[in-house]
Amino acid sequence: MMRNFWNDEQGQDLIEYTLLLAFVALTSASLFIGAGRSVSGIWSVTNSRLVAANASAS
């Protein structure tokens, strides 16, 4: 009975796919966080330039 339990690989694929999905999810999250910072920087620069343009136009 113990030998059969030890040699049984029936759930192995499910664990591998779960680990792969977790890796993809973590990688995607880190990329989205990095992209969010980049977009935030772009909006900050745009906002400061618009404020400066508004001040010089007034």
C-alpha angles and dihedrals in degrees: 000000000000091000091054091048092049094048096044110111098172098122097039095097092053092054092048093050091047092052091047091050091049091051092050091047093051092046092049092049092052091049092050091050090051092047090048091056090049093050090047090054091050092051091048092053091045092049094050091049092050091049090050092048091049092050093050092046093054 
